[in-house]
Amino acid sequence: MKIKDILANTRPVSFEFFPPRAADGIPAVLETLDELKAYCPDYVSVTYGAGGSTRGFTEEITFEAKRTAGVEVMAHLTCVGQTKEEIHGVLQRLDAEGVENIIALRGDPPKGDSEYVGVEGGFQHASDLLEHVKANFDFGVAAACYPEGHTESVDLDSDLQYVKQKVDNGADFLVTQLFYDNRHYFDFVDRARSAGIEVPIIPGVLPVLNSSQVRRFTSLCGSDIPPDLDKLLDKYADNDNSARDMGVEYATGQVRELWDAGVPGVHFYVLNRSYSVSRILDNLMIPGHLRQD
Ligand SMILES: Cc1cc2nc3c(=O)[nH]c(=O)nc-3n(C[C@H](O)[C@H](O)[C@H](O)COP(=O)(O)OP(=O)(O)OC[C@H]3O[C@@H](n4cnc5c(N)ncnc54)[C@H](O)[C@@H]3O)c2cc1C
């Protein structure tokens, strides 16, 4: 089923996984997926690696989730390091396996490169990939957006115009980068609506798993850490279990506020761990997403 049709009927709760470094890590990812299936996700997504074999694992996990676990899926796809023909080949394989949804991304510059340069004969921007997908396939398509601005963007207004271009090129909905201050999300939605972006904007939420990881992620993607969370990250800097429990409480409050404000769904960056998202959903008791055993 296309996610845009799910969005027409419900506010989806979804989980994002990433492929392991080696094939022997695949069963553990599928096991986590199986545990989280108890919360009836409307779909799950699997990220696309920077290169090499993990890209094959993205396809494998996506196919397994759909085929064996019977969960609706969204495959991530980036433009990094591949020609249009190679990307077309990936899209054909996804299509042949019955995958109906993708999220079209540019991807980050390869490690060591300061800026993104598409390969010769490749795509330069996510909007170009979107255009190709819409012209050649019948996938439901999502795109990424950045409430606090993408790290390479010159300013928030031009960044928003490029997001609009992705919607104009066919994105059915947007999924946000992680954020820890809901005001950034609400402000972004207001600005997007003013700019004529009408599609659903689904908040992406990353529960704190440990302090150093959150500091690293937020500094990489340019997300703000609000002062109350900052203090808590310091307090639990040397205690990962307490940091994780604090993260459950923090994300519960964050998602509760978003949900009560009427967000069109919520996308959890689960980082292949079931503990935090399970506790958060136990706390939230969202109808349709209570634990089923
Ligand atoms: C929900 C989500 C899922 C993600 N999944 C993955 C994943 O699976 N794998 C992965 O490697 N990365 C993933 N990322 C990270 C993403 O690839 C990076 O943030 C990347 O740097 C930008 O991707 P994009 O699709 O937003 O690119 P784009 O939309 O192309 O934007 C990239 C930059 O270029 C600018 N820009 C866009 N269009 C133009 C234009 N026409 N002219 C000039 N400038 C332009 C934008 O303002 C922005 O600064 C994900 C991010 C999010 C939010």
The ligand as an SDF file (V2000), in Angstrom:
LIG
                    3D

 53 58  0  0  0  0  0  0  0  0999 V2000
   14.1750   11.3650    7.0110 C   0  0  0  0  0  0  0  0  0  0  0  0
   15.6090   11.2810    6.5460 C   0  0  0  0  0  0  0  0  0  0  0  0
   16.1030   10.0730    6.0690 C   0  0  0  0  0  0  0  0  0  0  0  0
   17.4320    9.9840    5.6340 C   0  0  0  0  0  0  0  0  0  0  0  0
   17.8890    8.7690    5.1800 N   0  0  0  0  0  0  0  0  0  0  0  0
   19.1570    8.6710    4.7130 C   0  0  0  0  0  0  0  0  0  0  0  0
   19.6610    7.4200    4.1850 C   0  0  0  0  0  0  0  0  0  0  0  0
   18.9600    6.4130    4.1530 O   0  0  0  0  0  0  0  0  0  0  0  0
   20.9310    7.3830    3.7400 N   0  0  0  0  0  0  0  0  0  0  0  0
   21.7500    8.4800    3.7570 C   0  0  0  0  0  0  0  0  0  0  0  0
   22.9070    8.3750    3.3240 O   0  0  0  0  0  0  0  0  0  0  0  0
   21.3130    9.6720    4.2470 N   0  0  0  0  0  0  0  0  0  0  0  0
   20.0350    9.7880    4.7140 C   0  0  0  0  0  0  0  0  0  0  0  0
   19.5860   10.9860    5.2110 N   0  0  0  0  0  0  0  0  0  0  0  0
   20.5030   12.1300    5.2450 C   0  0  0  0  0  0  0  0  0  0  0  0
   20.4690   12.9380    3.9280 C   0  0  0  0  0  0  0  0  0  0  0  0
   20.9130   12.1330    2.8600 O   0  0  0  0  0  0  0  0  0  0  0  0
   21.3690   14.1430    4.1010 C   0  0  0  0  0  0  0  0  0  0  0  0
   20.8230   15.0400    5.0220 O   0  0  0  0  0  0  0  0  0  0  0  0
   21.7960   14.8570    2.8190 C   0  0  0  0  0  0  0  0  0  0  0  0
   22.8680   15.7420    3.1440 O   0  0  0  0  0  0  0  0  0  0  0  0
   20.6930   15.6890    2.1580 C   0  0  0  0  0  0  0  0  0  0  0  0
   19.7680   14.8860    1.5620 O   0  0  0  0  0  0  0  0  0  0  0  0
   18.4310   15.5220    0.9110 P   0  0  0  0  0  0  0  0  0  0  0  0
   17.7080   14.4200    0.2870 O   0  0  0  0  0  0  0  0  0  0  0  0
   17.7310   16.3730    1.8910 O   0  0  0  0  0  0  0  0  0  0  0  0
   19.1220   16.4390   -0.2150 O   0  0  0  0  0  0  0  0  0  0  0  0
   18.6300   17.6850   -1.0820 P   0  0  0  0  0  0  0  0  0  0  0  0
   17.1740   17.8860   -1.0000 O   0  0  0  0  0  0  0  0  0  0  0  0
   19.2300   17.5010   -2.4310 O   0  0  0  0  0  0  0  0  0  0  0  0
   19.3210   18.9260   -0.3340 O   0  0  0  0  0  0  0  0  0  0  0  0
   20.7190   18.8970   -0.0150 C   0  0  0  0  0  0  0  0  0  0  0  0
   21.2500   20.3270    0.0840 C   0  0  0  0  0  0  0  0  0  0  0  0
   21.2340   20.9280   -1.2210 O   0  0  0  0  0  0  0  0  0  0  0  0
   20.4050   22.0820   -1.2440 C   0  0  0  0  0  0  0  0  0  0  0  0
   19.6700   21.9950   -2.5040 N   0  0  0  0  0  0  0  0  0  0  0  0
   18.6450   21.1730   -2.7960 C   0  0  0  0  0  0  0  0  0  0  0  0
   18.2580   21.3480   -4.0800 N   0  0  0  0  0  0  0  0  0  0  0  0
   19.0710   22.3130   -4.6010 C   0  0  0  0  0  0  0  0  0  0  0  0
   19.1740   22.9320   -5.8840 C   0  0  0  0  0  0  0  0  0  0  0  0
   18.3510   22.6000   -6.8800 N   0  0  0  0  0  0  0  0  0  0  0  0
   20.1620   23.8670   -6.0670 N   0  0  0  0  0  0  0  0  0  0  0  0
   20.9940   24.2050   -5.0520 C   0  0  0  0  0  0  0  0  0  0  0  0
   20.9270   23.6500   -3.8150 N   0  0  0  0  0  0  0  0  0  0  0  0
   19.9860   22.7100   -3.5960 C   0  0  0  0  0  0  0  0  0  0  0  0
   19.5060   21.9980   -0.0080 C   0  0  0  0  0  0  0  0  0  0  0  0
   19.1570   23.2710    0.4990 O   0  0  0  0  0  0  0  0  0  0  0  0
   20.4070   21.2580    0.9780 C   0  0  0  0  0  0  0  0  0  0  0  0
   21.3070   22.1550    1.6040 O   0  0  0  0  0  0  0  0  0  0  0  0
   18.2820   11.1210    5.6700 C   0  0  0  0  0  0  0  0  0  0  0  0
   17.7800   12.3300    6.1760 C   0  0  0  0  0  0  0  0  0  0  0  0
   16.4660   12.4210    6.6160 C   0  0  0  0  0  0  0  0  0  0  0  0
   15.9520   13.7170    7.1710 C   0  0  0  0  0  0  0  0  0  0  0  0
  1  2  1  0
  2  3  1  0
  2 52  2  0
  3  4  2  0
  4  5  1  0
  4 50  1  0
  5  6  2  0
  6  7  1  0
  6 13  1  0
  7  8  2  0
  7  9  1  0
  9 10  1  0
 10 11  2  0
 10 12  1  0
 12 13  2  0
 13 14  1  0
 14 15  1  0
 14 50  1  0
 15 16  1  0
 16 17  1  0
 16 18  1  0
 18 19  1  0
 18 20  1  0
 20 21  1  0
 20 22  1  0
 22 23  1  0
 23 24  1  0
 24 25  2  0
 24 26  1  0
 24 27  1  0
 27 28  1  0
 28 29  2  0
 28 30  1  0
 28 31  1  0
 31 32  1  0
 32 33  1  0
 33 34  1  0
 33 48  1  0
 34 35  1  0
 35 36  1  0
 35 46  1  0
 36 37  1  0
 36 45  1  0
 37 38  2  0
 38 39  1  0
 39 40  1  0
 39 45  2  0
 40 41  1  0
 40 42  2  0
 42 43  1  0
 43 44  2  0
 44 45  1  0
 46 47  1  0
 46 48  1  0
 48 49  1  0
 50 51  2  0
 51 52  1  0
 52 53  1  0
M  END
$$$$
